[in-house]
Amino acid sequence: MSKKKSIVIAVILAIVFIGLALLIFPLNGEDSFAIGNTNYDFHWVAGTIKLGLDLEGGMYVVYAMDLDGIDTADRDSAIEGTISNLEALLFSKGYTEATVTRQGTDKIRVEIPSVEDTETLMNLIGEPATLEFKDEDGNVLIEGGKHLEDAAAVLYEGSYAISLTFNAEGTAAFATATANNLNKTIGIYINGEEIMAPTVNATITDGNAVITGNYTQAQANELAIKLKAGTFAVPLSPDDTATISPTLGQDALKAGIMAGIIGLALVIVFMLVIYRGMGVLASLALLIYSVLLIYALALVPWVQLTLPSIAGIILSIGMAVDANVIIFERIKDERKLFGKPIRSCVQIGFKKALSAILDANVTTIIGSIVMIILGASTIKSFAITLLIGILLSMFTAIIVTRLLFNISLSFNEDSDMYYSLKLKKSNDDKDGARALNPSKVGAAQGEVE
């Protein structure tokens, strides 16, 4: 690569890197800034990274599942249905960042960041309801967890009402129930308590019903939520709950960021001391890696930054430089053992190190994927960030570091001192060294005689 071409590539790389870096943290002290004269705002990249419960504050609830009345073959589908309905319930109330995950074999964990009014939330999900539709004689016609699919507050003929949607089995059951109870009332019970008793005005066969009653929006929404909370196929009871204050979460976030900065700085110092010029190139590649990692955390939809995921990031920083160490040691071996030109040593070093880098990283990638599939939510957050970090570290070590090396070699490809290399001495060099010290040669000859 010519010097002119190297300068052009270096300038472009610097502009792109600095430009991306400047868009990460809020330079204006605000969450965003207007894009020219448009109606669009640009949100600083760091602010778009989703934070987990332990960093942003909020609450979590662990529910114990009562699986005794459910056949073993149907348990997995019932649990998944319960998780899906619980997610839909939370989403409908505006908790879009809530996560619902299965914990072990008999528990469900709900995490909701950025919640301040925990009392209201616990009233919503604190005690999931048992929902039943009964006729006037008390016979159960519809079971919420088995038949009801959705409930929502809607506008109907100018006033608020509750819309019900049944699944396939519930559609057939509700058609039979309405046909047998025409012009009669069907009581709707939550945890054994009647909350309403609408009159059946028609046989409903399409699985969709509307309950009217001159409700206000708040009343209709509250009743819909109660009905929705009764759609869980598995009975739930709160087993553990806790809240984390936003202040504590912010302190944990600052500590995690500081740990990452310290780790990055120590790695850079180590590389500079041990590898000199090659350490400079590795440090630049590591800074590029860090910027790309922040963008990846903001753009990948499955990332939610938690304390375990910060641990994954810090670990991936070490692994990012580990690939560079493997490459540099191969380069040093080629120069020391075979005395090849530095440019040739670099080419051969990258080639020989590639298989070792791939082998080391592929095993970690497989482990990360297994943790993502089988691990609990905290393990998954760690594994996702670790996986992203590994993939980016391979890219920066194999592609970015090599590009930086080619640029550097265009200006300096002969200095062993700069690249922290040792040149192999030939036999002629060794003979010359002995000739420079005749006293030792003579002493050796005298001993032979």
HELIX and SHEET records of a PDB file:
HELIX    1   1 LYS A    3  LEU A   22  1                                  20    
HELIX    2   2 VAL A   45  THR A   48  5                                   4    
HELIX    3   3 LEU A   53  GLU A   56  1                                   4    
HELIX    4   4 THR A   72  ASP A   74  5                                   3    
HELIX    5   5 ARG A   75  SER A   92  1                                  18    
HELIX    6   6 THR A  118  ILE A  125  1                                   8    
HELIX    7   7 GLY A  144  HIS A  147  1                                   4    
HELIX    8   8 ALA A  168  ASN A  180  1                                  13    
HELIX    9   9 GLN A  217  ALA A  229  1                                  13    
HELIX   10  10 PRO A  246  TYR A  275  1                                  30    
HELIX   11  11 GLY A  277  LEU A  299  1                                  23    
HELIX   12  12 LEU A  307  PHE A  338  1                                  32    
HELIX   13  13 ILE A  342  LEU A  374  1                                  33    
HELIX   14  14 SER A  377  PHE A  395  1                                  19    
HELIX   15  15 THR A  396  VAL A  400  3                                   5    
HELIX   16  16 THR A  401  PHE A  411  1                                  11    
HELIX   17  17 ASN A  427  ALA A  435  1                                   9    
HELIX   18  18 PRO A  438  VAL A  448  1                                  11    
SHEET    1   A 2 SER A  32  ALA A  34  0                                        
SHEET    2   A 2 ASP A  41  HIS A  43 -1                                        
SHEET    1   B 4 THR A  99  GLN A 103  0                                        
SHEET    2   B 4 LYS A 107  PRO A 113 -1                                        
SHEET    3   B 4 GLY A  58  MET A  65 -1                                        
SHEET    4   B 4 LEU A 236  ILE A 244 -1                                        
SHEET    1   C 4 VAL A 140  GLU A 143  0                                        
SHEET    2   C 4 LEU A 131  LYS A 134 -1                                        
SHEET    3   C 4 GLY A 187  ILE A 190 -1                                        
SHEET    4   C 4 GLU A 193  MET A 196 -1                                        
SHEET    1   D 3 LEU A 148  TYR A 156  0                                        
SHEET    2   D 3 SER A 159  PHE A 166 -1                                        
SHEET    3   D 3 ASN A 208  TYR A 215 -1                                        
END                                                                             
